[in-house]
Amino acid sequence: MTTVKTLFTRLFLPALFVTSIVSCDSRDDELSNEQYVGAWDWVATTGVNVNENPTNTGKTAQLILTPEGTYTIKENDIVQSQGNYSLYKGVTSTDHVEKMYIDFSNDPDKMVNSVNATDLSLGDDSVNGLTYHYKK
């Protein structure tokens, strides 16, 4: 009986402790805005019967996200909207999976389809929603 108790306290408890620390750290990393920060140039908006881009609309747009959690949306270099933003995880209403969202204080929330160092894809969380493509 002592051997089982010793094994439990020497192996299982430390492993549980390390796992809980690692899982807490990764959750913080998931909500980090580091990869979102920057000036994102609009490339296209697509959806059902929608295929807009700077060439066919004659307009440029930019989404600027700061490390401090503020955003600015510009169209043809004129500020259209600005405010604060934050990241959160939510379950989509369409396919019921957990995804990252950006909560814009003065604009509708957008679902993050993908993000990397040079590409950002945001979407509306609806069946006929639009997808917004940006590049750095």
Protein Blocks (a to p, Z undefined) as FASTA:
>chain_A
ZZmmmmmmmmmmmmmmmmmmmmmmmmmmmmpcklmgccdddfbdcdehiacdfklnopac
dddddfkopacddeehiafbgcdddddddddfklopacdddddfkbccdddfbdcfkbcc
dddddfklccddddZZ
